[in-house]
Amino acid sequence: MVRPVAPFAVLSLLMCALVAGCLGDDVAPPVAPPEVFVDPMAFTEGHDHADHAQHDLSWNMTELGWDRLGDLPVAWGEIDTHPDHDIGLVAFAWPTAGFATVDLSDPANLSVLDVIDLGHGYGADVKWAPHGVWAVVAIQTHSSRGLPSPVPDPVASTAESGIELFHVTDAGEIHDVDAWTPAPDRGIHMVYTARIGGLDHVFAAYNGKGVGVYRIETGDAPVGARLVPVNGVFPLDPMGIAGAPTTAGLAGAHDMTVIHDPILDKPLLWVAHGYQGLWVYDVSDPGDPLWPDRPLGHWTDPDNTWYMHTVQAQVDDEGTRRVILAPEVFSDAEAEVVAPLWVLDATDLSDIRTLGTWRNPGDHGAEQLRYSVHNFQLVDDKVVLAHYHGGVWVLDLAANGTMRPVGYHLPANDPDRPMSGIYHGVYNMEDAPTVWDVVVHKGVIYASDVNSGLYALATPDWMPGDVTVQSLG
């Protein structure tokens, strides 16, 4: 199915025609109309979702560069960048944990600088420490990777899990400083790093639990580094998952950000806490054992029980605290559910309200992870979204909470290497593309595709190289 023109494109064309008619023949013709919108999720019967050649679709976006990230048959996932240099981190999740350093100095010529494969665990996440010298890797057990129970697990679920600390040189070389810290139960799915009170901290999302906090203590690199636990976890409330689909995955904290809030002049921790919804905490003192018991705010969708996956927040020029929140839709019970993005007004943290909701223009059901929303970045008034098989989307965020697409790209180059085995046999992870993560670094959108590697993308609204256009991380 092909949509002839999106509604906002029709309006633009009509306005151009009206203006041209009023101004007369001696006025230059209007600029060329925008590209025709074609629904990138609408395919006819017989379409092969795993065929790269059938996914050459882009609208108002340009692919600047691509690197397949070597020959390892792994599933590429989380990305992180640092504003002070051009070394990107790209984690792989399966069949073992690890990450690559990538030279981002020339987006048209991306190149791998170094790769480390830990040989165990599930590589859930990688983040730069605030000073951009240390990398923090989150590792969970394979039993927590979300595969349905009928699928055999080829790797023991007792694999080491926790946080690993690495030193990364100016040349991108990775040095394991052996600062491994074990995590309880099923390991750590995600980490976020923040400098609070002049000290660098790691906030860790424990699978099936809550959030643990660590302090990074470092001497002269690459020796003397360690992670020191400074706080425990806040436990899962079993009542919070009463309405969860029976085939859904683990509950507990999934993702989070720590943002210095200009309204309160404090660092706030925003937690997408699975089936418990969104929670907000004051973490001015990360070691305070009582902050988990004193949430500043909470929000859930009154119409449905979602698995909350990703959250980011900002305060706009008008003083409105805006929050973007995304679920992950992956269970068989939710195959026809259309995955949303919410825009929330959290100016009053005790009364967080919904401003707007965005769903893919064709209202396509998630089909497990195929068309679920996933990670995103809120940059200025744009939301850059990794939409799994739906590709990369750029959405324009209006003050009233509405969002409209201004570009998309399906990064689906053929890496000409084997896929990473059983991981791709579930949740439609063998699709081409399967976009896991996006970050914006100096005006360039970097997107990781599970199967084919790292892409550098441009949107007409941002100039590549503009250091003011930068993700939170």
N, C-alpha and C positions, 0 to 999 in steps of 0.2 A: 504494500500500500504506500502510495506517495501522496503526501499532503501538498496541494499546489502552492500555497503561501501561508505563512503563519499570520495570525491576526495583526500583530504589531507591524509586520512587513506590509500588509495591505494598507494599514493606516498611513504608513510612511509614503507609499506610492500615491495614495489619494492626495495627501498634503502637497507632495511635489507637483502633482498635476494642477491643483488649485493655484499654487503660488506661481507656476509658470504661466497660467492663463491670465492672471491678473497683471503680471509685470510687462507683458508685451513681447514683441519679436526681437527687440534689440538687447534683451537680457540673455546672458549665458544660460544654457540648458541646465537643469538640475543635475546633481551628482547621480552616478549610477545607483540603481536600487540595490538593496542588500541581496545577498544570495538567497535563492529559494530554499526554504526549510524542508528537509526530507526527514521523516521520522526514522532515526537510526535503530529503533527497536522493532520496527514492523517488517516482518519477513514472511514470504509466502511459503506454502507447504513444500517440503523437500529441501528447504534451506539447511545448510550444514554450518552449525554454529562454530565448529572447530576449524573451518577453512579460512585461513587468513585472506585469501584472494577475494572472498565474498564480503569483506568488511572494509572496503576502501571508501569510507564515508567521512566527510569533514564539512563543517559549516562555520564560516567566519573565524577559522583558526588555521594556523600554519605549523607544520612539523619542521622544526629547525634542525633536529639531529636525533640520532638513535644509536644505542649500543646494546648488543645482546648480552653483555656482561659475561662473556666467556663461554666455556663449554660445559660447566657443571649442570647436570640435570636436576636443577633445584627450582623451587617455587619462590620467586622474588616477591618481596612484600614492602615493609615499611621503609620510608625515606626520611632523612633529616639533613638539613643544611645549617650553616652558621653564617651570620652576617659579616663576620670579620675575615672570611677567606672563601675560596671556591673549591673546597673538598666536600663532596656529598657522601653520605653514608646510605647504603642500601642493604637491608637485611634480607636473608632468605629463611624461609620458614620450614621447609620440608625437603628431604627427609631428615636433615640435621640442622642445627642452629649455626649461624655464621653471618658475616656481612662483608661487603666490598666497599672500598673507598674509590671514588670516581672523581676525575678532574672535570670540573664544570666551568673552567675559565673560558672555554670556547664552546658554546652550546652546539655548534655545528660539528664539532669533533670531540664528542664525549669519549673518554678513555678510562679503563680500569687501572687504578694505581696499585692496589693490593687486595687480596682476598684471604679471609681466614675461615676455615671450616672447623668447628669445634668437635665434630664427629659424634655428637650426642644431642639429645633434646630437640625441642621444637623452637625455632628462632622467632619469637613473637614480635620483638620490637628492637630498635636501636635509636639512641639519642646522643647528641653532643651534650657534654657538660657545658655549663654557661660560659666558661672561658675558652672553649673550642680546642682543647688539647686532649681531653679524655672522652672516650666513647663508652656508653653504658648499654649493655645488651641484656634484654629480658629473655629468660628461657623458661619454658613450661614443659611439663611431661607430655609425651605423645598421647597419653590417654585423655588429655584435655584439648586435643586439636579439633574436636567437634565431629569426628567421623561417626556415622550411624553404627549402632552396635553390631549389625550383621557383618560389617566389614572387618576382616581380621587385621590385627595390629602387628606389623612385622617387627616393630621395635618395642622393647620392654618399656612398660609404663614407669618403671623405676629409674629411668635415666635422670642424671643430675639436672636439677632445675634451680633457678635462682637468678642472681644478677652477676654478670661478669664485667670487669672493668678493663679497658684497653687504653694504651697510649698511642696516639696517632701523630706521626711526625709531620713537619711542614711539607715533606714530599709524599705524604699519604701512606707511608709504611705503618703497618699495624703491629704493635708489640703487646702481647698478652702479659700483663703484670701479675697474673695469677691472683687477682683480688676477687676471687669468687666467693659469693655469699649465698648460702642455701636459703631456699624459701619453703614455707610450710605447704604441706599437702601437694597440690597439683602444680605448683610453681607460679610464675609471674607472666601475665599476658602482655602487659604494657607498662612503660615507664615514662615519666615526665620529669625533666630537670628544671630547677629554678634556684636563683640566688635570693636568699632571704636572710636579712640581718647580717649581710656580708659573708655568709657561708653558703656553699653549694649543697643543694639537697636533691635527693632522688625520691620521687613519689611512685610507688609500685602498686599496680593493680593485681591483687592476688586472685587467682581463679577460684570462684565459688565463695569468696570471702569479701574483703573490703580493701583498704589501702594501708600499706606500710610505708614508713618514712625512714630514709637513710641519709646520713651526711657523708659527703666525699671529703676525705682527708688526704691531702697529697703533699709530698715533699718535692724535691727536684725530679722532674720526669726523666726516665720512666720508672724510677724506684720510689718506694715509700708511699705508694697509694693504697688506700683501703676504704671500704664502705662500713660505716658505723651505724647500726640500728639506733634510732632515736625515738621511735614510736611504734606501737603495735597496730592492730587492725581493728576496724569496727565491724562486728560480725553481721552476717546476713540475717535479716528478719524473715523467717520462713513465711510469714503472712504476706510478704511482699510479692510472692510469686504464685499466689493462689489462682490467678487467672491465666497463667502462662500455658501456651500450647504444650501438649503432652510430649511432643517429639522435639521440643526445643532443647538448646544446649544449656550450658552452665549459667546459673545466675551469679550475682556478685558484681563488683566493680569491673568495668570493662575498659574504660578510657577516661582521661581527665586532662585538664589544663590548669595551670596556676598562672594567674594574671594579676598584675598590680592594678588594683581598682582605683581610679582617680576620684571617685565619689567618696569612698571611705578612707582613701589613702592607706590601704592595707592590701596584702596579697590574699586573693581569694582562690580557693580550690573548687573547681567545678567538676563534678563527678557524674559521668553517665553510668549509672549503677544498675545495668541490666534491667530486670523486671521491677526494680524498685523505683525507677524513674531518675530524675535529675536531683542532685543534692549540691548545696553550696556551703562552704565552710570558710571561716577566718583562720588562716594558718600563719598569722604573724609570729607565733611561737610554734614551730613544727614539733617541738618536743613536749608540748603541753599535753598530758595524757587525757585532758578533758575536752579538747576541741572536737573529737568525734561525736561527743554527746550534745554539742551545741550547734546544730545546723542553723544557718542564717536563712535558708530557703529550700523549698522542695517543689517539684512539679511533676505531674504525670498527666497523660492524655486521658480525659474523663470518658472517652468513647471506646478505648481499646487498651489492652495490656500489651505493650511493646517491649522488645528487648532494646534498651537504650544503649547506643554504641559509641557515638562521638559527640563532643560538645566543644564549642568555643564561644567566647563572649568579648564584647568591646563596648566602650562608652562613646557614643557619637558626639558630634559638635553641639548638639542640642541638649546634651546631658542625659540622653536616654541610654540605659544599659540594655543593649540588645544581645540576645543569645541565639545561636543557631544550634539545633539539636537534631541528631539523626538516629534512627533505629537501625538494626540489621534484621533483615527478614530472611530466614533460612530454613524454616521447618516445613515439612510436607503439609502440615495443617494450614500453613499460610501461603500456599503456592499461588493463589489467585489474589492475594493482598497486594495492593499497590503501595510501594514503600514511599513514605513522605519525608520531607524536611520541614521542621517547624522553625518559625521565627517567633521568639518570645520577648516580651517586655519585662525585664527584671529590675526596672528602676526601683521599685519597692520589692525588696527580696522576700518580704513576708506575704506578698500577693503577686506572684509571677503569673503573667497572663499571656495568652496566645495572640500574637499579632497577625500571623499569616501561616499558610501551609502551601508547600509546593510539591507536586507530583509530576512524573514524566508526562509529557504532553499527550501521549497515546494511551495513558492509563493502563500500561502493561503490568500484569501481575508479576510478582517477584520470581516465580519458578525456582524455588530454593534461593540460591545466591545470584542467579543469572542476572536479574534486573533489580536487585536490592541496591539501595544507596549504601555507601561505605564511608571511607574517610573523606574529609574535606578541609579546606583552608578558608578562613574569613580574612580577606585582605581589603582594606578600604571599604568600599561598598560593593564588593564582588565576593561571591561564594564560588570557589573552584572545587568541583565535586568529582570524586572517583566513583563511578556508577557501575562498577564491575563490567558486565558484557555491554552495557550501554555506553561505555567509553568515558571520556573526560568532558564535563560540562562546565561552562562559565555562566553564572546567573547574576543578574544585576539586582541588587537589593535596594528597594525603595524605602523611604522613611516610614511609610505606613505598614511595612512588613510584607508587602508583596514582592515576589521574585519573578523575573522573566528571563528566559534563556537568551544569551547574546552570542553563544558559540558552543560548538562541541567538536570533538575529534575522536575517532576510533583508532587508537594506536594498535595496529594489527600486522606488523611486519613479521615475516616468517624467519625465526631464528635458526632454522635448519639444524636442530639438535633434538634429541629425545626429550620428551616431557618427563616429569619427575614421578612417574609411577602412580601408585594407588591414591595419592593425594588428589590427582586429577579425575579420579573415577567417581567422585561424590560431589554433591552440591553444584554440579555443572562447572567445575573449576577447569575443565579442559577447553572451555570456550576461547575463541580468539576474536577480540581481546577479553581479558579478565583483569581489569584495572583495579589494583589494590590500594594505591596511595597516591597522593598529589602533594607537592609543596611548591611555593612560589619563591624563587630566589633571584633577586635583582631583575625583576620584570619578566622572568622566564618561568613557565610552568613546567615542572618536572613530574613525570608520571611513571609509576612502576607497573609493568604488566607481569602477572604471575608467570607467564610462559615465555615471553619474548624479550624482557629486559627493561631498559630505562629510555625514556623519550624526553626530548626538550621541545616544548610547544610555545607558540606565541599567539597572543590575542591582540586585535587592533587597538585596544584601549591602553595597553602597556608597552613601553619601549624596552626591549631587551637591554640589559645593562644598567637600568635605572635602579640604584641602590635603595631608593625610597620605597620601592614595591617589594616588600619582604614579608614572608610568612612569620607567624609566631614561632614556628619550629616544631 
